């Protein structure tokens, strides 16, 4: 386990489905070491953390058979 301090971020997604937003939040926390403090629906996906600007782009599609697929591309600049 990494001892790095987690970045705190708010996530805004254009996706209205709460379960999908929850899955995205969990993925970011597990794989990107970003703690999601707030999730809301918006036209674009943008996060903010102290002293850092984080842009989160979320791709979502539902494949045949109902399989949900989501991924995230994070760009962190100081």
PDB file with SEQRES, HELIX, SHEET and CRYST1 records, atoms N, CA, C and O in Angstrom:
SEQRES   1 A   78  UNK UNK UNK UNK UNK UNK UNK UNK UNK UNK UNK UNK UNK          
SEQRES   2 A   78  UNK UNK UNK UNK UNK UNK UNK UNK UNK UNK UNK UNK UNK          
SEQRES   3 A   78  UNK UNK UNK UNK UNK UNK UNK UNK UNK UNK UNK UNK UNK          
SEQRES   4 A   78  UNK UNK UNK UNK UNK UNK UNK UNK UNK UNK UNK UNK UNK          
SEQRES   5 A   78  UNK UNK UNK UNK UNK UNK UNK UNK UNK UNK UNK UNK UNK          
SEQRES   6 A   78  UNK UNK UNK UNK UNK UNK UNK UNK UNK UNK UNK UNK UNK          
HELIX    1 AA1 UNK A   18  UNK A   31  1                                  14    
SHEET    1 AA1 5 UNK A  34  UNK A  41  0                                        
SHEET    2 AA1 5 UNK A   7  UNK A  13  1                                        
SHEET    3 AA1 5 UNK A  46  UNK A  49 -1                                        
SHEET    4 AA1 5 UNK A  52  UNK A  62 -1                                        
SHEET    5 AA1 5 UNK A  68  UNK A  77 -1                                        
CRYST1    1.000    1.000    1.000  90.00  90.00  90.00 P 1           1          
ATOM      1  N   UNK A   1       0.833  -1.193   0.000  1.00  0.00           N  
ATOM      2  CA  UNK A   1       0.000   0.000   0.000  1.00  0.00           C  
ATOM      3  C   UNK A   1       0.872   1.248   0.000  1.00  0.00           C  
ATOM      4  O   UNK A   1       1.884   1.317   0.697  1.00  0.00           O  
ATOM      5  N   UNK A   2       0.467   2.218  -0.781  1.00  0.00           N  
ATOM      6  CA  UNK A   2       1.227   3.459  -0.867  1.00  0.00           C  
ATOM      7  C   UNK A   2       0.912   4.344   0.335  1.00  0.00           C  
ATOM      8  O   UNK A   2      -0.222   4.399   0.809  1.00  0.00           O  
ATOM      9  N   UNK A   3       1.948   5.035   0.815  1.00  0.00           N  
ATOM     10  CA  UNK A   3       1.740   5.926   1.954  1.00  0.00           C  
ATOM     11  C   UNK A   3       1.544   7.368   1.492  1.00  0.00           C  
ATOM     12  O   UNK A   3       1.467   8.282   2.313  1.00  0.00           O  
ATOM     13  N   UNK A   4       1.463   7.572   0.165  1.00  0.00           N  
ATOM     14  CA  UNK A   4       1.231   8.918  -0.358  1.00  0.00           C  
ATOM     15  C   UNK A   4      -0.092   9.463   0.172  1.00  0.00           C  
ATOM     16  O   UNK A   4      -1.070   8.730   0.324  1.00  0.00           O  
ATOM     17  N   UNK A   5      -0.099  10.758   0.445  1.00  0.00           N  
ATOM     18  CA  UNK A   5      -1.337  11.391   0.883  1.00  0.00           C  
ATOM     19  C   UNK A   5      -2.308  11.455  -0.297  1.00  0.00           C  
ATOM     20  O   UNK A   5      -1.932  11.836  -1.405  1.00  0.00           O  
ATOM     21  N   UNK A   6      -3.540  11.083  -0.044  1.00  0.00           N  
ATOM     22  CA  UNK A   6      -4.530  11.122  -1.109  1.00  0.00           C  
ATOM     23  C   UNK A   6      -4.892  12.558  -1.445  1.00  0.00           C  
ATOM     24  O   UNK A   6      -5.031  13.400  -0.557  1.00  0.00           O  
ATOM     25  N   UNK A   7      -5.041  12.830  -2.732  1.00  0.00           N  
ATOM     26  CA  UNK A   7      -5.570  14.111  -3.168  1.00  0.00           C  
ATOM     27  C   UNK A   7      -7.069  14.096  -2.921  1.00  0.00           C  
ATOM     28  O   UNK A   7      -7.730  13.079  -3.129  1.00  0.00           O  
ATOM     29  N   UNK A   8      -7.598  15.221  -2.477  1.00  0.00           N  
ATOM     30  CA  UNK A   8      -9.044  15.330  -2.298  1.00  0.00           C  
ATOM     31  C   UNK A   8      -9.606  16.024  -3.534  1.00  0.00           C  
ATOM     32  O   UNK A   8      -9.056  17.025  -3.993  1.00  0.00           O  
ATOM     33  N   UNK A   9     -10.686  15.499  -4.062  1.00  0.00           N  
ATOM     34  CA  UNK A   9     -11.234  16.059  -5.290  1.00  0.00           C  
ATOM     35  C   UNK A   9     -12.751  15.971  -5.293  1.00  0.00           C  
ATOM     36  O   UNK A   9     -13.351  15.104  -4.657  1.00  0.00           O  
ATOM     37  N   UNK A  10     -13.346  16.894  -6.028  1.00  0.00           N  
ATOM     38  CA  UNK A  10     -14.770  16.820  -6.334  1.00  0.00           C  
ATOM     39  C   UNK A  10     -14.861  16.338  -7.776  1.00  0.00           C  
ATOM     40  O   UNK A  10     -14.065  16.747  -8.621  1.00  0.00           O  
ATOM     41  N   UNK A  11     -15.815  15.482  -8.054  1.00  0.00           N  
ATOM     42  CA  UNK A  11     -15.980  15.003  -9.424  1.00  0.00           C  
ATOM     43  C   UNK A  11     -17.356  15.401  -9.936  1.00  0.00           C  
ATOM     44  O   UNK A  11     -18.372  15.224  -9.264  1.00  0.00           O  
ATOM     45  N   UNK A  12     -17.355  15.943 -11.144  1.00  0.00           N  
ATOM     46  CA  UNK A  12     -18.595  16.318 -11.811  1.00  0.00           C  
ATOM     47  C   UNK A  12     -18.657  15.513 -13.102  1.00  0.00           C  
ATOM     48  O   UNK A  12     -17.735  15.580 -13.915  1.00  0.00           O  
ATOM     49  N   UNK A  13     -19.717  14.762 -13.301  1.00  0.00           N  
ATOM     50  CA  UNK A  13     -19.820  13.942 -14.503  1.00  0.00           C  
ATOM     51  C   UNK A  13     -21.080  14.300 -15.272  1.00  0.00           C  
ATOM     52  O   UNK A  13     -22.039  14.834 -14.715  1.00  0.00           O  
ATOM     53  N   UNK A  14     -21.056  13.994 -16.562  1.00  0.00           N  
ATOM     54  CA  UNK A  14     -22.247  14.202 -17.385  1.00  0.00           C  
ATOM     55  C   UNK A  14     -23.163  12.983 -17.323  1.00  0.00           C  
ATOM     56  O   UNK A  14     -24.185  12.923 -18.007  1.00  0.00           O  
ATOM     57  N   UNK A  15     -22.780  12.017 -16.495  1.00  0.00           N  
ATOM     58  CA  UNK A  15     -23.550  10.782 -16.353  1.00  0.00           C  
ATOM     59  C   UNK A  15     -24.504  10.921 -15.169  1.00  0.00           C  
ATOM     60  O   UNK A  15     -24.091  11.305 -14.075  1.00  0.00           O  
ATOM     61  N   UNK A  16     -25.772  10.612 -15.389  1.00  0.00           N  
ATOM     62  CA  UNK A  16     -26.742  10.769 -14.327  1.00  0.00           C  
ATOM     63  C   UNK A  16     -26.951   9.538 -13.461  1.00  0.00           C  
ATOM     64  O   UNK A  16     -27.586   9.622 -12.409  1.00  0.00           O  
ATOM     65  N   UNK A  17     -26.425   8.396 -13.888  1.00  0.00           N  
ATOM     66  CA  UNK A  17     -26.684   7.134 -13.192  1.00  0.00           C  
ATOM     67  C   UNK A  17     -25.808   7.037 -11.945  1.00  0.00           C  
ATOM     68  O   UNK A  17     -24.582   6.988 -12.051  1.00  0.00           O  
ATOM     69  N   UNK A  18     -26.429   7.010 -10.765  1.00  0.00           N  
ATOM     70  CA  UNK A  18     -25.688   7.030  -9.497  1.00  0.00           C  
ATOM     71  C   UNK A  18     -24.722   5.858  -9.352  1.00  0.00           C  
ATOM     72  O   UNK A  18     -23.618   6.031  -8.835  1.00  0.00           O  
ATOM     73  N   UNK A  19     -25.121   4.670  -9.801  1.00  0.00           N  
ATOM     74  CA  UNK A  19     -24.258   3.495  -9.677  1.00  0.00           C  
ATOM     75  C   UNK A  19     -22.980   3.678 -10.494  1.00  0.00           C  
ATOM     76  O   UNK A  19     -21.893   3.309 -10.048  1.00  0.00           O  
ATOM     77  N   UNK A  20     -23.116   4.245 -11.684  1.00  0.00           N  
ATOM     78  CA  UNK A  20     -21.948   4.479 -12.535  1.00  0.00           C  
ATOM     79  C   UNK A  20     -21.025   5.500 -11.879  1.00  0.00           C  
ATOM     80  O   UNK A  20     -19.807   5.318 -11.868  1.00  0.00           O  
ATOM     81  N   UNK A  21     -21.597   6.576 -11.332  1.00  0.00           N  
ATOM     82  CA  UNK A  21     -20.782   7.589 -10.653  1.00  0.00           C  
ATOM     83  C   UNK A  21     -20.051   6.975  -9.462  1.00  0.00           C  
ATOM     84  O   UNK A  21     -18.901   7.322  -9.192  1.00  0.00           O  
ATOM     85  N   UNK A  22     -20.714   6.067  -8.752  1.00  0.00           N  
ATOM     86  CA  UNK A  22     -20.082   5.386  -7.615  1.00  0.00           C  
ATOM     87  C   UNK A  22     -18.903   4.538  -8.090  1.00  0.00           C  
ATOM     88  O   UNK A  22     -17.844   4.540  -7.461  1.00  0.00           O  
ATOM     89  N   UNK A  23     -19.082   3.817  -9.192  1.00  0.00           N  
ATOM     90  CA  UNK A  23     -18.002   2.986  -9.739  1.00  0.00           C  
ATOM     91  C   UNK A  23     -16.806   3.837 -10.155  1.00  0.00           C  
ATOM     92  O   UNK A  23     -15.660   3.447  -9.930  1.00  0.00           O  
ATOM     93  N   UNK A  24     -17.061   4.987 -10.753  1.00  0.00           N  
ATOM     94  CA  UNK A  24     -15.982   5.886 -11.166  1.00  0.00           C  
ATOM     95  C   UNK A  24     -15.235   6.400  -9.942  1.00  0.00           C  
ATOM     96  O   UNK A  24     -14.004   6.433  -9.928  1.00  0.00           O  
ATOM     97  N   UNK A  25     -15.978   6.798  -8.917  1.00  0.00           N  
ATOM     98  CA  UNK A  25     -15.355   7.293  -7.684  1.00  0.00           C  
ATOM     99  C   UNK A  25     -14.466   6.232  -7.059  1.00  0.00           C  
ATOM    100  O   UNK A  25     -13.343   6.520  -6.644  1.00  0.00           O  
ATOM    101  N   UNK A  26     -14.969   4.997  -6.991  1.00  0.00           N  
ATOM    102  CA  UNK A  26     -14.194   3.907  -6.398  1.00  0.00           C  
ATOM    103  C   UNK A  26     -12.938   3.624  -7.218  1.00  0.00           C  
ATOM    104  O   UNK A  26     -11.880   3.348  -6.654  1.00  0.00           O  
ATOM    105  N   UNK A  27     -13.049   3.691  -8.546  1.00  0.00           N  
ATOM    106  CA  UNK A  27     -11.890   3.444  -9.409  1.00  0.00           C  
ATOM    107  C   UNK A  27     -10.822   4.510  -9.171  1.00  0.00           C  
ATOM    108  O   UNK A  27      -9.639   4.191  -9.054  1.00  0.00           O  
ATOM    109  N   UNK A  28     -11.236   5.766  -9.101  1.00  0.00           N  
ATOM    110  CA  UNK A  28     -10.274   6.853  -8.881  1.00  0.00           C  
ATOM    111  C   UNK A  28      -9.579   6.709  -7.538  1.00  0.00           C  
ATOM    112  O   UNK A  28      -8.368   6.906  -7.434  1.00  0.00           O  
ATOM    113  N   UNK A  29     -10.350   6.363  -6.506  1.00  0.00           N  
ATOM    114  CA  UNK A  29      -9.751   6.223  -5.177  1.00  0.00           C  
ATOM    115  C   UNK A  29      -8.767   5.058  -5.137  1.00  0.00           C  
ATOM    116  O   UNK A  29      -7.715   5.156  -4.504  1.00  0.00           O  
ATOM    117  N   UNK A  30      -9.099   3.965  -5.804  1.00  0.00           N  
ATOM    118  CA  UNK A  30      -8.253   2.772  -5.759  1.00  0.00           C  
ATOM    119  C   UNK A  30      -7.012   2.909  -6.637  1.00  0.00           C  
ATOM    120  O   UNK A  30      -5.913   2.546  -6.216  1.00  0.00           O  
ATOM    121  N   UNK A  31      -7.178   3.431  -7.858  1.00  0.00           N  
ATOM    122  CA  UNK A  31      -6.095   3.404  -8.841  1.00  0.00           C  
ATOM    123  C   UNK A  31      -5.345   4.726  -8.985  1.00  0.00           C  
ATOM    124  O   UNK A  31      -4.194   4.726  -9.421  1.00  0.00           O  
ATOM    125  N   UNK A  32      -5.957   5.834  -8.636  1.00  0.00           N  
ATOM    126  CA  UNK A  32      -5.316   7.134  -8.830  1.00  0.00           C  
ATOM    127  C   UNK A  32      -4.980   7.825  -7.513  1.00  0.00           C  
ATOM    128  O   UNK A  32      -4.428   8.925  -7.517  1.00  0.00           O  
ATOM    129  N   UNK A  33      -5.308   7.188  -6.380  1.00  0.00           N  
ATOM    130  CA  UNK A  33      -5.034   7.766  -5.060  1.00  0.00           C  
ATOM    131  C   UNK A  33      -5.707   9.133  -4.894  1.00  0.00           C  
ATOM    132  O   UNK A  33      -5.136  10.059  -4.317  1.00  0.00           O  
ATOM    133  N   UNK A  34      -6.918   9.233  -5.409  1.00  0.00           N  
ATOM    134  CA  UNK A  34      -7.699  10.465  -5.293  1.00  0.00           C  
ATOM    135  C   UNK A  34      -8.933  10.166  -4.451  1.00  0.00           C  
ATOM    136  O   UNK A  34      -9.717   9.278  -4.788  1.00  0.00           O  
ATOM    137  N   UNK A  35      -9.105  10.895  -3.371  1.00  0.00           N  
ATOM    138  CA  UNK A  35     -10.281  10.720  -2.512  1.00  0.00           C  
ATOM    139  C   UNK A  35     -11.396  11.624  -3.019  1.00  0.00           C  
ATOM    140  O   UNK A  35     -11.250  12.846  -3.041  1.00  0.00           O  
ATOM    141  N   UNK A  36     -12.499  11.027  -3.422  1.00  0.00           N  
ATOM    142  CA  UNK A  36     -13.623  11.793  -3.943  1.00  0.00           C  
ATOM    143  C   UNK A  36     -14.471  12.271  -2.767  1.00  0.00           C  
ATOM    144  O   UNK A  36     -14.998  11.465  -2.001  1.00  0.00           O  
ATOM    145  N   UNK A  37     -14.595  13.585  -2.634  1.00  0.00           N  
ATOM    146  CA  UNK A  37     -15.361  14.143  -1.521  1.00  0.00           C  
ATOM    147  C   UNK A  37     -16.783  14.521  -1.935  1.00  0.00           C  
ATOM    148  O   UNK A  37     -17.648  14.712  -1.080  1.00  0.00           O  
ATOM    149  N   UNK A  38     -17.026  14.629  -3.238  1.00  0.00           N  
ATOM    150  CA  UNK A  38     -18.339  15.063  -3.701  1.00  0.00           C  
ATOM    151  C   UNK A  38     -18.519  14.602  -5.145  1.00  0.00           C  
ATOM    152  O   UNK A  38     -17.597  14.715  -5.953  1.00  0.00           O  
ATOM    153  N   UNK A  39     -19.692  14.087  -5.469  1.00  0.00           N  
ATOM    154  CA  UNK A  39     -19.991  13.703  -6.849  1.00  0.00           C  
ATOM    155  C   UNK A  39     -21.278  14.392  -7.261  1.00  0.00           C  
ATOM    156  O   UNK A  39     -22.289  14.299  -6.565  1.00  0.00           O  
ATOM    157  N   UNK A  40     -21.244  15.082  -8.392  1.00  0.00           N  
ATOM    158  CA  UNK A  40     -22.432  15.767  -8.881  1.00  0.00           C  
ATOM    159  C   UNK A  40     -22.486  15.673 -10.400  1.00  0.00           C  
ATOM    160  O   UNK A  40     -21.479  15.409 -11.058  1.00  0.00           O  
ATOM    161  N   UNK A  41     -23.677  15.893 -10.942  1.00  0.00           N  
ATOM    162  CA  UNK A  41     -23.842  15.830 -12.389  1.00  0.00           C  
ATOM    163  C   UNK A  41     -23.564  17.198 -13.003  1.00  0.00           C  
ATOM    164  O   UNK A  41     -24.012  18.225 -12.494  1.00  0.00           O  
ATOM    165  N   UNK A  42     -22.820  17.193 -14.101  1.00  0.00           N  
ATOM    166  CA  UNK A  42     -22.481  18.429 -14.800  1.00  0.00           C  
ATOM    167  C   UNK A  42     -22.243  18.088 -16.262  1.00  0.00           C  
ATOM    168  O   UNK A  42     -22.192  16.914 -16.630  1.00  0.00           O  
ATOM    169  N   UNK A  43     -22.095  19.117 -17.101  1.00  0.00           N  
ATOM    170  CA  UNK A  43     -21.859  18.877 -18.519  1.00  0.00           C  
ATOM    171  C   UNK A  43     -20.451  18.378 -18.789  1.00  0.00           C  
ATOM    172  O   UNK A  43     -20.215  17.719 -19.802  1.00  0.00           O  
ATOM    173  N   UNK A  44     -19.521  18.676 -17.913  1.00  0.00           N  
ATOM    174  CA  UNK A  44     -18.150  18.207 -18.104  1.00  0.00           C  
ATOM    175  C   UNK A  44     -17.640  17.641 -16.791  1.00  0.00           C  
ATOM    176  O   UNK A  44     -18.209  17.902 -15.731  1.00  0.00           O  
ATOM    177  N   UNK A  45     -16.574  16.871 -16.862  1.00  0.00           N  
ATOM    178  CA  UNK A  45     -16.037  16.240 -15.663  1.00  0.00           C  
ATOM    179  C   UNK A  45     -14.785  16.981 -15.230  1.00  0.00           C  
ATOM    180  O   UNK A  45     -13.752  16.913 -15.896  1.00  0.00           O  
ATOM    181  N   UNK A  46     -14.879  17.688 -14.115  1.00  0.00           N  
ATOM    182  CA  UNK A  46     -13.758  18.491 -13.638  1.00  0.00           C  
ATOM    183  C   UNK A  46     -13.622  18.311 -12.139  1.00  0.00           C  
ATOM    184  O   UNK A  46     -14.622  18.328 -11.422  1.00  0.00           O  
ATOM    185  N   UNK A  47     -12.404  18.139 -11.654  1.00  0.00           N  
ATOM    186  CA  UNK A  47     -12.160  18.019 -10.221  1.00  0.00           C  
ATOM    187  C   UNK A  47     -11.211  19.095  -9.742  1.00  0.00           C  
ATOM    188  O   UNK A  47     -10.436  19.640 -10.528  1.00  0.00           O  
ATOM    189  N   UNK A  48     -11.266  19.403  -8.469  1.00  0.00           N  
ATOM    190  CA  UNK A  48     -10.407  20.408  -7.864  1.00  0.00           C  
ATOM    191  C   UNK A  48      -9.826  19.865  -6.568  1.00  0.00           C  
ATOM    192  O   UNK A  48     -10.548  19.262  -5.775  1.00  0.00           O  
ATOM    193  N   UNK A  49      -8.547  20.066  -6.344  1.00  0.00           N  
ATOM    194  CA  UNK A  49      -7.916  19.683  -5.085  1.00  0.00           C  
ATOM    195  C   UNK A  49      -7.020  20.826  -4.628  1.00  0.00           C  
ATOM    196  O   UNK A  49      -6.629  21.670  -5.436  1.00  0.00           O  
ATOM    197  N   UNK A  50      -6.696  20.860  -3.354  1.00  0.00           N  
ATOM    198  CA  UNK A  50      -5.889  21.940  -2.796  1.00  0.00           C  
ATOM    199  C   UNK A  50      -4.555  22.050  -3.532  1.00  0.00           C  
ATOM    200  O   UNK A  50      -3.806  21.077  -3.624  1.00  0.00           O  
ATOM    201  N   UNK A  51      -4.267  23.233  -4.052  1.00  0.00           N  
ATOM    202  CA  UNK A  51      -3.022  23.539  -4.761  1.00  0.00           C  
ATOM    203  C   UNK A  51      -2.841  22.771  -6.068  1.00  0.00           C  
ATOM    204  O   UNK A  51      -1.798  22.900  -6.709  1.00  0.00           O  
ATOM    205  N   UNK A  52      -3.803  21.997  -6.468  1.00  0.00           N  
ATOM    206  CA  UNK A  52      -3.711  21.248  -7.724  1.00  0.00           C  
ATOM    207  C   UNK A  52      -5.011  21.395  -8.490  1.00  0.00           C  
ATOM    208  O   UNK A  52      -6.085  21.516  -7.902  1.00  0.00           O  
ATOM    209  N   UNK A  53      -4.902  21.383  -9.799  1.00  0.00           N  
ATOM    210  CA  UNK A  53      -6.094  21.334 -10.641  1.00  0.00           C  
ATOM    211  C   UNK A  53      -6.116  19.969 -11.309  1.00  0.00           C  
ATOM    212  O   UNK A  53      -5.142  19.565 -11.944  1.00  0.00           O  
ATOM    213  N   UNK A  54      -7.195  19.282 -11.169  1.00  0.00           N  
ATOM    214  CA  UNK A  54      -7.318  17.932 -11.715  1.00  0.00           C  
ATOM    215  C   UNK A  54      -8.466  17.923 -12.716  1.00  0.00           C  
ATOM    216  O   UNK A  54      -9.596  18.272 -12.376  1.00  0.00           O  
ATOM    217  N   UNK A  55      -8.177  17.530 -13.929  1.00  0.00           N  
ATOM    218  CA  UNK A  55      -9.224  17.380 -14.928  1.00  0.00           C  
ATOM    219  C   UNK A  55      -9.480  15.896 -15.126  1.00  0.00           C  
ATOM    220  O   UNK A  55      -8.561  15.135 -15.428  1.00  0.00           O  
ATOM    221  N   UNK A  56     -10.711  15.494 -14.957  1.00  0.00           N  
ATOM    222  CA  UNK A  56     -11.072  14.085 -15.065  1.00  0.00           C  
ATOM    223  C   UNK A  56     -12.033  13.931 -16.239  1.00  0.00           C  
ATOM    224  O   UNK A  56     -13.129  14.490 -16.231  1.00  0.00           O  
ATOM    225  N   UNK A  57     -11.617  13.177 -17.239  1.00  0.00           N  
ATOM    226  CA  UNK A  57     -12.473  12.906 -18.383  1.00  0.00           C  
ATOM    227  C   UNK A  57     -12.989  11.484 -18.256  1.00  0.00           C  
ATOM    228  O   UNK A  57     -12.206  10.544 -18.119  1.00  0.00           O  
ATOM    229  N   UNK A  58     -14.292  11.326 -18.299  1.00  0.00           N  
ATOM    230  CA  UNK A  58     -14.906  10.022 -18.074  1.00  0.00           C  
ATOM    231  C   UNK A  58     -15.544   9.530 -19.365  1.00  0.00           C  
ATOM    232  O   UNK A  58     -16.318  10.243 -20.003  1.00  0.00           O  
ATOM    233  N   UNK A  59     -15.209   8.307 -19.739  1.00  0.00           N  
ATOM    234  CA  UNK A  59     -15.816   7.686 -20.905  1.00  0.00           C  
ATOM    235  C   UNK A  59     -16.729   6.569 -20.414  1.00  0.00           C  
ATOM    236  O   UNK A  59     -16.334   5.761 -19.572  1.00  0.00           O  
ATOM    237  N   UNK A  60     -17.930   6.526 -20.933  1.00  0.00           N  
ATOM    238  CA  UNK A  60     -18.885   5.510 -20.476  1.00  0.00           C  
ATOM    239  C   UNK A  60     -19.695   5.025 -21.666  1.00  0.00           C  
ATOM    240  O   UNK A  60     -20.171   5.822 -22.474  1.00  0.00           O  
ATOM    241  N   UNK A  61     -19.844   3.737 -21.764  1.00  0.00           N  
ATOM    242  CA  UNK A  61     -20.759   3.185 -22.755  1.00  0.00           C  
ATOM    243  C   UNK A  61     -21.319   1.880 -22.233  1.00  0.00           C  
ATOM    244  O   UNK A  61     -20.696   1.186 -21.430  1.00  0.00           O  
ATOM    245  N   UNK A  62     -22.500   1.567 -22.705  1.00  0.00           N  
ATOM    246  CA  UNK A  62     -23.111   0.302 -22.311  1.00  0.00           C  
ATOM    247  C   UNK A  62     -23.029  -0.636 -23.504  1.00  0.00           C  
ATOM    248  O   UNK A  62     -23.606  -0.364 -24.557  1.00  0.00           O  
ATOM    249  N   UNK A  63     -22.326  -1.720 -23.340  1.00  0.00           N  
ATOM    250  CA  UNK A  63     -22.143  -2.684 -24.423  1.00  0.00           C  
ATOM    251  C   UNK A  63     -23.355  -3.597 -24.528  1.00  0.00           C  
ATOM    252  O   UNK A  63     -24.216  -3.618 -23.648  1.00  0.00           O  
ATOM    253  N   UNK A  64     -23.403  -4.337 -25.601  1.00  0.00           N  
ATOM    254  CA  UNK A  64     -24.464  -5.330 -25.765  1.00  0.00           C  
ATOM    255  C   UNK A  64     -24.430  -6.299 -24.594  1.00  0.00           C  
ATOM    256  O   UNK A  64     -23.361  -6.744 -24.179  1.00  0.00           O  
ATOM    257  N   UNK A  65     -25.579  -6.616 -24.075  1.00  0.00           N  
ATOM    258  CA  UNK A  65     -25.656  -7.503 -22.921  1.00  0.00           C  
ATOM    259  C   UNK A  65     -25.678  -6.728 -21.615  1.00  0.00           C  
ATOM    260  O   UNK A  65     -25.758  -7.322 -20.539  1.00  0.00           O  
ATOM    261  N   UNK A  66     -25.606  -5.398 -21.702  1.00  0.00           N  
ATOM    262  CA  UNK A  66     -25.728  -4.568 -20.512  1.00  0.00           C  
ATOM    263  C   UNK A  66     -24.451  -4.399 -19.720  1.00  0.00           C  
ATOM    264  O   UNK A  66     -24.489  -3.873 -18.608  1.00  0.00           O  
ATOM    265  N   UNK A  67     -23.309  -4.831 -20.262  1.00  0.00           N  
ATOM    266  CA  UNK A  67     -22.051  -4.674 -19.535  1.00  0.00           C  
ATOM    267  C   UNK A  67     -21.658  -3.202 -19.518  1.00  0.00           C  
ATOM    268  O   UNK A  67     -21.630  -2.544 -20.558  1.00  0.00           O  
ATOM    269  N   UNK A  68     -21.357  -2.698 -18.335  1.00  0.00           N  
ATOM    270  CA  UNK A  68     -20.989  -1.290 -18.202  1.00  0.00           C  
ATOM    271  C   UNK A  68     -19.470  -1.160 -18.290  1.00  0.00           C  
ATOM    272  O   UNK A  68     -18.730  -1.978 -17.743  1.00  0.00           O  
ATOM    273  N   UNK A  69     -19.027  -0.131 -18.980  1.00  0.00           N  
ATOM    274  CA  UNK A  69     -17.595   0.074 -19.171  1.00  0.00           C  
ATOM    275  C   UNK A  69     -17.276   1.534 -18.867  1.00  0.00           C  
ATOM    276  O   UNK A  69     -17.846   2.434 -19.483  1.00  0.00           O  
ATOM    277  N   UNK A  70     -16.376   1.772 -17.932  1.00  0.00           N  
ATOM    278  CA  UNK A  70     -15.993   3.148 -17.635  1.00  0.00           C  
ATOM    279  C   UNK A  70     -14.489   3.228 -17.460  1.00  0.00           C  
ATOM    280  O   UNK A  70     -13.849   2.274 -17.017  1.00  0.00           O  
ATOM    281  N   UNK A  71     -13.935   4.373 -17.811  1.00  0.00           N  
ATOM    282  CA  UNK A  71     -12.506   4.589 -17.613  1.00  0.00           C  
ATOM    283  C   UNK A  71     -12.292   6.059 -17.328  1.00  0.00           C  
ATOM    284  O   UNK A  71     -13.205   6.867 -17.493  1.00  0.00           O  
ATOM    285  N   UNK A  72     -11.106   6.405 -16.907  1.00  0.00           N  
ATOM    286  CA  UNK A  72     -10.834   7.794 -16.561  1.00  0.00           C  
ATOM    287  C   UNK A  72      -9.442   8.175 -17.016  1.00  0.00           C  
ATOM    288  O   UNK A  72      -8.511   7.371 -16.971  1.00  0.00           O  
ATOM    289  N   UNK A  73      -9.318   9.409 -17.451  1.00  0.00           N  
ATOM    290  CA  UNK A  73      -8.025   9.955 -17.820  1.00  0.00           C  
ATOM    291  C   UNK A  73      -7.793  11.168 -16.935  1.00  0.00           C  
ATOM    292  O   UNK A  73      -8.518  12.157 -17.047  1.00  0.00           O  
ATOM    293  N   UNK A  74      -6.806  11.115 -16.066  1.00  0.00           N  
ATOM    294  CA  UNK A  74      -6.569  12.230 -15.157  1.00  0.00           C  
ATOM    295  C   UNK A  74      -5.340  13.002 -15.588  1.00  0.00           C  
ATOM    296  O   UNK A  74      -4.304  12.423 -15.915  1.00  0.00           O  
ATOM    297  N   UNK A  75      -5.470  14.305 -15.582  1.00  0.00           N  
ATOM    298  CA  UNK A  75      -4.356  15.188 -15.908  1.00  0.00           C  
ATOM    299  C   UNK A  75      -4.163  16.109 -14.713  1.00  0.00           C  
ATOM    300  O   UNK A  75      -5.069  16.860 -14.352  1.00  0.00           O  
ATOM    301  N   UNK A  76      -2.992  16.054 -14.100  1.00  0.00           N  
ATOM    302  CA  UNK A  76      -2.741  16.844 -12.899  1.00  0.00           C  
ATOM    303  C   UNK A  76      -1.662  17.871 -13.212  1.00  0.00           C  
ATOM    304  O   UNK A  76      -0.573  17.526 -13.669  1.00  0.00           O  
ATOM    305  N   UNK A  77      -1.981  19.139 -12.958  1.00  0.00           N  
ATOM    306  CA  UNK A  77      -1.008  20.210 -13.173  1.00  0.00           C  
ATOM    307  C   UNK A  77      -0.916  21.060 -11.925  1.00  0.00           C  
ATOM    308  O   UNK A  77      -1.894  21.202 -11.190  1.00  0.00           O  
ATOM    309  N   UNK A  78       0.248  21.621 -11.682  1.00  0.00           N  
ATOM    310  CA  UNK A  78       0.420  22.490 -10.519  1.00  0.00           C  
ATOM    311  C   UNK A  78       0.344  23.938 -10.951  1.00  0.00           C  
ATOM    312  O   UNK A  78       0.465  24.837 -10.119  1.00  0.00           O  
TER     313      UNK A  78                                                      
END                                                                             
